[in-house]
Amino acid sequence: MPVPFMEVSAMSGGDKLDFEIRPNPQPVAPAERDALMANPGFGRVFTDHMVTVRYAEGKGWYDARVEARAPIPMDPASAVLHYAQEIFEGLKAYHAADGSVTMFRPDANAARFADSARRMAMPPLPQQVFLDSLRHLIEIDRAWLPTTEEGSLYLRPFMFANEVFLGVRPSNEYLYVLIGSPVGSYFPRGVQPVNVWVSPTYTRAAPGGTGEAKCGGNYAASLAAQAEAMEHGCEQVVFLDAVQRRYVDELGGMNVFYVYDDGSLVTPPLGGTILPGITRESVMTLARQAGRTVVERPVAFDEWQADAASGRLREVFACGTAAVITPIGVVRHPDGEFRIADGSPGEVTTGLRQSLVDLQRGRAEDVNDWIHHIR
Ligand SMILES: *Cc1c(COP(=O)(O)O)cnc(C)c1O
């Protein structure tokens, strides 16, 4: 029942909050920070600060703070620990060519965060508060922004139910948190084609379920499928639709695109079971602006296999903020495997990746007004 929450948050006037800034009295020493950032990997190193904002039913959003990153005290009966009322986002801040810090489409993340909240019967965080939290963390932790070409500061906003209560109903209290993590390349081997496993066992999202919400529960449910993929020597899992077990939905955390021999792109349509990726939408726009035809239509697994065999299908890639654009080389399934073209990264995939990265780094003209400059 998300509607009453919206009214409360509108009533509280919490569309903009003042953040109390309490700098970390014991930040990591510069030499140690440099050592940590030399090879950060993905999601293992964290900055000195975090942002927190609280919500209480009847009071709205309050107590916005930037403070030292620290453990969050939690009662064992906190609602999220039992019924998983939790959502998150993921986006990156980049060192741009002109020395400024940029973010790519953070307003789209803010809007999706609010959509995810509504699906999980949580109060949507006002978009301005979301955007301000990002700006505050980047400003205070700017020294943690990698300057390497592949590096960025991964920003992880999340929100969970923290009312101390065991009943099954939406929580009356929530905590929004933002943390930052300097990252290198998502895949340790860099931009190389991944092998994917088409799971015969598991699905990710059913119609009417939570597939289009970015909630932790979707990921918890995908881990067994990911383990199955790894048992079959694959880095990622491809999920087929839950009803017919025939049409491709997406990967565990990335959307998928098909490139045909006429230069056109195809991606499965949103419709409840696919996470509306911001990279997905950006790729569609960039490809169209480059003169390509982009079609959203269902892709059946048997069609994928047949088109790969005939050579009509030239490239397949996965995309998301963390891994940007990653070519898919080999597709493995219970009855065998097949290769996409010769299995190496295709030129459309590589070109789109370059266009996206150039935009994010401020090296290409931002005709769509996607880049937010921090300073
Ligand atoms: C976050 C996510 C994506 C990619 O979304 P981006 O906005 O491009 O980062 C794709 N699929 C799932 C399941 C996701 O959670």
The ligand as a Tripos MOL2 file, in Angstrom:
@<TRIPOS>MOLECULE
LIG
   15    15     1     0     0
SMALL
NO_CHARGES

@<TRIPOS>ATOM
      1 C1         21.0110   -2.7420  -11.8150 C.3       1 LIG1
      2 C2         20.6080   -3.8540  -12.7170 C.ar      1 LIG1
      3 C3         20.7980   -3.8040  -14.1110 C.ar      1 LIG1
      4 C4         21.5490   -2.6860  -14.7980 C.3       1 LIG1
      5 O1         21.0170   -1.4350  -14.5760 O.3       1 LIG1
      6 P1         21.8980   -0.1340  -14.8540 P.3       1 LIG1
      7 O2         20.9990    0.9900  -14.5000 O.co2     1 LIG1
      8 O3         22.2630   -0.1470  -16.2710 O.co2     1 LIG1
      9 O4         23.0870   -0.2340  -13.9660 O.co2     1 LIG1
     10 C5         20.3280   -4.8540  -14.8730 C.ar      1 LIG1
     11 N1         19.7130   -5.9030  -14.3090 N.ar      1 LIG1
     12 C6         19.5140   -5.9990  -12.9890 C.ar      1 LIG1
     13 C7         18.8240   -7.1880  -12.4380 C.3       1 LIG1
     14 C8         19.9590   -4.9740  -12.1390 C.ar      1 LIG1
     15 O5         19.7570   -5.0740  -10.8370 O.3       1 LIG1
@<TRIPOS>BOND
     1     1     2 1
     2     2     3 ar
     3     2    14 ar
     4     3     4 1
     5     3    10 ar
     6     4     5 1
     7     5     6 1
     8     6     7 2
     9     6     8 1
    10     6     9 1
    11    10    11 ar
    12    11    12 ar
    13    12    13 1
    14    12    14 ar
    15    14    15 1
@<TRIPOS>SUBSTRUCTURE
     1 LIG1         1 GROUP 0 **** ****
